[in-house]
Amino acid sequence: MPMDAGEIERLIRESIPDATVSIEDLRGDGDHYAAHVTSAQFAGKTRVQQHQMVYRALKGRMGGELHALALQTSTPA
């Protein structure tokens, strides 16, 4: 079953409370999303570590309910 964009955002904000999250459904099918996540918690972390934080927030749903996520992470300006 496809995952709702609101659920993706909720899971990320639950794990990374200060995050600003933007989700876009790339195909309109609920399986392919793009996400941009900005958080001060990413400061001093590599891009890989930042992405791992987001994937952990999704609690194992990547590859199952959520087929594809194009992810961009950043720290606040």
DSSP file (Angstrom, degrees, kcal/mol; ACC not computed):
  #  RESIDUE AA STRUCTURE BP1 BP2  ACC     N-H-->O    O-->H-N    N-H-->O    O-->H-N    TCO  KAPPA ALPHA  PHI   PSI    X-CA   Y-CA   Z-CA
    1    1 A M              0   0    0      0, 0.0    29,-0.0     0, 0.0    63,-0.0   0.000 360.0 360.0 360.0 132.9    0.0    0.0    0.0
    2    2 A P        -     0   0    0      0, 0.0     2,-0.4     0, 0.0    29,-0.2  -0.155 360.0-118.9 -62.5 158.6    1.4    3.4   -0.9
    3    3 A M        -     0   0    0     27,-1.7     2,-0.2    62,-0.7    64,-0.1  -0.829  21.8-122.7-103.4 138.2    2.5    5.9    1.7
    4    4 A D    >>  -     0   0    0     -2,-0.4     4,-1.8     1,-0.1     3,-0.5  -0.535  14.9-128.6 -78.6 142.2    0.9    9.3    2.2
    5    5 A A  H 3> S+     0   0    0      1,-0.2     4,-2.4     2,-0.2     5,-0.2   0.864 110.2  57.2 -58.3 -37.3    3.1   12.4    2.0
    6    6 A G  H 3> S+     0   0    0      1,-0.2     4,-2.4     2,-0.2    -1,-0.2   0.857 104.6  51.4 -62.9 -35.4    1.6   13.6    5.3
    7    7 A E  H <> S+     0   0    0     -3,-0.5     4,-2.5     2,-0.2    -1,-0.2   0.892 108.3  51.3 -68.7 -40.2    2.7   10.3    7.0
    8    8 A I  H  X S+     0   0    0     -4,-1.8     4,-2.1     2,-0.2    -2,-0.2   0.949 112.6  45.9 -60.2 -48.8    6.3   10.8    5.7
    9    9 A E  H  X S+     0   0    0     -4,-2.4     4,-2.7     1,-0.2     5,-0.2   0.913 111.6  52.1 -61.5 -43.4    6.4   14.3    7.0
   10   10 A R  H  X S+     0   0    0     -4,-2.4     4,-2.1     1,-0.2    -1,-0.2   0.920 109.7  48.5 -59.9 -45.7    4.9   13.2   10.4
   11   11 A L  H  X S+     0   0    0     -4,-2.5     4,-1.6     2,-0.2    -1,-0.2   0.902 112.9  47.8 -63.1 -41.8    7.5   10.5   10.8
   12   12 A I  H  X S+     0   0    0     -4,-2.1     4,-2.9     1,-0.2    -2,-0.2   0.938 113.4  46.9 -65.5 -46.0   10.4   12.8   10.0
   13   13 A R  H  < S+     0   0    0     -4,-2.7    -1,-0.2     1,-0.2    -2,-0.2   0.826 108.0  57.4 -66.7 -30.8    9.2   15.6   12.3
   14   14 A E  H  < S+     0   0    0     -4,-2.1    -1,-0.2    -5,-0.2    -2,-0.2   0.898 117.5  32.8 -63.4 -40.4    8.6   13.0   15.1
   15   15 A S  H  < S+     0   0    0     -4,-1.6    -2,-0.2     1,-0.3    -1,-0.2   0.785 131.3  33.1 -87.9 -30.7   12.3   12.0   14.9
   16   16 A I  S >< S-     0   0    0     -4,-2.9     3,-2.2    -5,-0.2    -1,-0.3  -0.740  73.2-177.0-126.9  80.2   13.8   15.4   14.0
   17   17 A P  T 3  S+     0   0    0      0, 0.0    -1,-0.1     0, 0.0    -4,-0.1   0.743  78.7  50.7 -57.6 -30.4   11.5   17.9   15.8
   18   18 A D  T 3  S+     0   0    0      2,-0.1    22,-0.1     0, 0.0    -5,-0.1   0.449  86.0 126.3 -87.1   2.8   13.1   21.1   14.5
   19   19 A A    <   -     0   0    0     -3,-2.2     2,-0.6    -7,-0.2    20,-0.2  -0.284  53.0-148.5 -68.2 140.9   13.0   19.9   10.9
   20   20 A T  E     -A   38   0A   0     18,-2.5    18,-2.4     2,-0.0     2,-0.4  -0.960  27.5-166.0-100.1 123.2   11.4   21.9    8.1
   21   21 A V  E     -A   37   0A   0     -2,-0.6     2,-0.4    16,-0.2    16,-0.2  -0.945  18.6-177.0-123.7 130.9   10.1   19.3    5.7
   22   22 A S  E     -A   36   0A   0     14,-2.1    14,-2.4    -2,-0.4     2,-0.4  -0.995  10.5-171.4-124.8 124.8    8.9   19.6    2.1
   23   23 A I  E     -A   35   0A   0     -2,-0.4     2,-0.4    12,-0.2    12,-0.2  -0.948   4.9-173.2-120.5 135.8    7.4   16.6    0.3
   24   24 A E  E     -A   34   0A   0     10,-2.8    10,-2.5    -2,-0.4     2,-0.9  -0.996  22.8-137.6-128.8 128.7    6.5   16.3   -3.3
   25   25 A D  E     -A   33   0A   0     -2,-0.4     8,-0.2     8,-0.2    -2,-0.0  -0.763  20.4-164.6 -82.7 107.4    4.8   13.3   -4.9
   26   26 A L  S    S+     0   0    0      6,-2.2    -1,-0.2    -2,-0.9     7,-0.2   0.801  81.2  18.3 -69.8 -32.0    6.8   12.9   -8.1
   27   27 A R  S    S-     0   0    0      5,-0.8    -1,-0.2    -3,-0.1     6,-0.1   0.459  97.9-117.3-118.6  -4.8    4.4   10.7  -10.0
   28   28 A G  S    S+     0   0    0      4,-0.4    -2,-0.1     1,-0.0     5,-0.1   0.669  89.4 105.7  75.0  15.7    1.1   11.0   -8.2
   29   29 A D  S    S-     0   0    0      3,-0.2    -1,-0.0     0, 0.0    -4,-0.0   0.438  87.4-120.2-108.4  -1.5    1.2    7.4   -7.3
   30   30 A G  S    S+     0   0    0      2,-0.2   -27,-1.7   -28,-0.1    37,-0.2   0.591  98.4  81.1  73.7   9.0    2.1    7.6   -3.6
   31   31 A D  S    S+     0   0    0      1,-0.2    37,-2.5   -29,-0.2     2,-0.5   0.596  81.7  55.1-117.2 -20.2    5.3    5.5   -4.3
   32   32 A H  E     + b   0  68A   0     35,-0.2    -6,-2.2    34,-0.1    -5,-0.8  -0.933  66.8 164.8-126.7 108.3    7.8    8.1   -5.6
   33   33 A Y  E     -Ab  25  69A   0     35,-2.5    37,-2.9    -2,-0.5     2,-0.4  -0.830  28.9-148.2-122.0 157.1    8.5   11.2   -3.5
   34   34 A A  E     -Ab  24  70A   0    -10,-2.5   -10,-2.8    -2,-0.3     2,-0.4  -0.979  22.6-171.9-117.4 139.0   11.1   13.9   -3.3
   35   35 A A  E     -Ab  23  71A   0     35,-2.9    37,-2.4    -2,-0.4     2,-0.5  -0.994  16.3-164.7-133.8 138.7   11.8   15.4    0.1
   36   36 A H  E     -Ab  22  72A   0    -14,-2.4   -14,-2.1    -2,-0.4     2,-0.5  -0.991  15.2-174.2-119.9 122.7   13.8   18.3    1.3
   37   37 A V  E     -Ab  21  73A   0     35,-2.7    37,-1.9    -2,-0.5     2,-0.5  -0.971   5.8-171.3-122.8 124.1   14.6   18.3    5.0
   38   38 A T  E     +Ab  20  74A   0    -18,-2.4   -18,-2.5    -2,-0.5     2,-0.3  -0.959  18.2 154.9-115.5 130.2   16.3   21.2    6.8
   39   39 A S    >   -     0   0    0     35,-2.2     3,-1.3    -2,-0.5     4,-0.2  -0.983  48.4-137.8-155.2 141.7   17.5   20.8   10.4
   40   40 A A  G >  S+     0   0    0     -2,-0.3     3,-1.6     1,-0.2    -1,-0.1   0.733 103.2  73.3 -66.5 -22.5   20.0   22.2   12.8
   41   41 A Q  G 3  S+     0   0    0      1,-0.3    -1,-0.2    -3,-0.1    34,-0.1   0.672  85.8  65.0 -66.5 -15.6   20.6   18.6   13.9
   42   42 A F  G X  S+     0   0    0     -3,-1.3     3,-2.2    32,-0.2    -1,-0.3   0.614  73.9 120.7 -80.7 -12.4   22.4   18.0   10.6
   43   43 A A  T <  S+     0   0    0     -3,-1.6     3,-0.1     1,-0.3    -3,-0.0  -0.266  81.5  10.2 -57.5 133.2   25.2   20.5   11.5
   44   44 A G  T 3  S+     0   0    0      1,-0.3     2,-0.3     0, 0.0    -1,-0.3   0.443 104.9 114.0  79.1   0.1   28.6   18.8   11.5
   45   45 A K    <   -     0   0    0     -3,-2.2    -1,-0.3     1,-0.1    -3,-0.0  -0.769  68.8-114.6-103.7 149.6   27.3   15.6    9.9
   46   46 A T     >  -     0   0    0     -2,-0.3     4,-2.4     1,-0.1     5,-0.2  -0.306  33.3-105.9 -71.0 164.2   28.2   14.3    6.5
   47   47 A R  H  > S+     0   0    0      1,-0.2     4,-2.5     2,-0.2     5,-0.2   0.893 123.2  53.6 -58.6 -40.3   25.5   14.1    3.8
   48   48 A V  H  > S+     0   0    0      1,-0.2     4,-2.4     2,-0.2    -1,-0.2   0.925 108.8  48.2 -61.2 -45.2   25.4   10.4    4.3
   49   49 A Q  H  > S+     0   0    0      2,-0.2     4,-1.8     1,-0.2    -2,-0.2   0.889 110.7  51.9 -63.2 -39.3   24.8   10.7    8.1
   50   50 A Q  H  X S+     0   0    0     -4,-2.4     4,-1.6     2,-0.2    -2,-0.2   0.932 111.2  46.7 -61.6 -46.2   22.1   13.3    7.4
   51   51 A H  H  X S+     0   0    0     -4,-2.5     4,-2.8     1,-0.2    -2,-0.2   0.881 108.4  55.9 -65.1 -38.3   20.3   10.9    5.1
   52   52 A Q  H  X S+     0   0    0     -4,-2.4     4,-2.5     1,-0.2    -1,-0.2   0.881 104.1  54.6 -61.7 -37.1   20.7    8.1    7.5
   53   53 A M  H  X S+     0   0    0     -4,-1.8     4,-1.7     2,-0.2    -1,-0.2   0.916 110.7  45.2 -60.9 -43.1   18.9   10.2   10.1
   54   54 A V  H  X S+     0   0    0     -4,-1.6     4,-1.1     2,-0.2    -2,-0.2   0.926 112.2  50.6 -68.1 -44.1   16.0   10.7    7.8
   55   55 A Y  H  <>S+     0   0    0     -4,-2.8     5,-0.6     1,-0.2     3,-0.5   0.889 109.1  51.7 -62.3 -38.5   15.9    7.0    6.8
   56   56 A R  H ><5S+     0   0    0     -4,-2.5     3,-1.8     1,-0.2    -1,-0.2   0.888 104.2  58.1 -62.1 -38.1   15.9    6.0   10.5
   57   57 A A  H 3<5S+     0   0    0     -4,-1.7    -1,-0.2     1,-0.3    -2,-0.2   0.793  96.9  62.2 -61.8 -27.7   13.0    8.4   11.0
   58   58 A L  T ><5S-     0   0    0     -4,-1.1     3,-1.5    -3,-0.5    -1,-0.3   0.465 101.8-138.1 -81.2  -0.9   11.0    6.4    8.4
   59   59 A K  T < 5 -     0   0    0     -3,-1.8    -3,-0.1     1,-0.3    -2,-0.1   0.843  64.4 -46.2  50.1  50.5   11.2    3.3   10.6
   60   60 A G  T 3 <S+     0   0    0     -5,-0.6    -1,-0.3     1,-0.1     5,-0.1   0.556 105.0 119.7  79.0   7.5   11.9    0.7    8.0
   61   61 A R    X > +     0   0    0     -3,-1.5     5,-2.4    -6,-0.2     3,-1.9   0.687  42.7 105.0 -81.2 -16.7    9.3    1.8    5.5
   62   62 A M  B 3 5S+c   66   0B   0      1,-0.3     5,-0.2    -7,-0.2     3,-0.1  -0.434  88.9  17.8 -63.2 134.1   11.8    2.5    2.7
   63   63 A G  T 3 5S+     0   0    0      3,-3.1    -1,-0.3     1,-0.2     4,-0.2   0.321 130.3  51.3  86.6  -9.5   11.7   -0.2    0.1
   64   64 A G  T < 5S+     0   0    0     -3,-1.9    -1,-0.2     2,-0.4    -2,-0.1   0.457 126.0   3.2-117.4 -97.7    8.3   -1.4    1.3
   65   65 A E  T   5S+     0   0    0      1,-0.2   -62,-0.7    -4,-0.1     2,-0.7   0.834 136.0  50.8 -62.1 -32.7    5.4    1.1    1.7
   66   66 A L  B   < -c   62   0B   0     -5,-2.4    -3,-3.1     1,-0.2    -2,-0.4  -0.914  67.8-179.3-112.5 107.2    7.8    3.8    0.4
   67   67 A H        +     0   0    0     -2,-0.7     2,-0.4   -36,-0.3   -35,-0.2   0.925  65.3   8.7 -75.4 -46.5    9.3    2.7   -2.9
   68   68 A A  E     -b   32   0A   0    -37,-2.5   -35,-2.5    -6,-0.1     2,-0.4  -0.999  54.5-178.3-144.0 137.9   11.5    5.7   -3.8
   69   69 A L  E     -b   33   0A   0     -2,-0.4     2,-0.8   -37,-0.2   -35,-0.2  -0.927  15.0-155.8-138.1 111.1   12.6    8.9   -2.0
   70   70 A A  E     -b   34   0A   0    -37,-2.9   -35,-2.9    -2,-0.4     2,-0.4  -0.793  30.7-160.9 -82.5 113.9   14.8   11.5   -3.7
   71   71 A L  E     +b   35   0A   0     -2,-0.8     2,-0.4   -37,-0.2   -35,-0.2  -0.849  23.5 178.1-113.3 131.6   16.3   13.1   -0.6
   72   72 A Q  E     -b   36   0A   0    -37,-2.4   -35,-2.7    -2,-0.4     2,-0.3  -0.997  11.4-173.9-124.5 133.3   17.9   16.5   -0.1
   73   73 A T  E     +b   37   0A   0     -2,-0.4     2,-0.3   -37,-0.2   -35,-0.2  -0.926   9.3 159.8-125.8 152.5   19.1   17.6    3.4
   74   74 A S  E     -b   38   0A   0    -37,-1.9   -35,-2.2    -2,-0.3   -32,-0.2  -0.979  34.9-113.4-159.2 166.7   20.5   20.9    4.6
   75   75 A T        -     0   0    0     -2,-0.3   -35,-0.2   -37,-0.2   -37,-0.0  -0.727  51.1 -85.9-100.0 157.7   21.2   23.0    7.7
   76   76 A P              0   0    0      0, 0.0    -1,-0.1     0, 0.0   -37,-0.0  -0.300 360.0 360.0 -61.9 148.9   19.4   26.3    8.2
   77   77 A A              0   0    0     -3,-0.0    -2,-0.0     0, 0.0     0, 0.0   0.475 360.0 360.0 -66.4 360.0   21.1   29.3    6.6
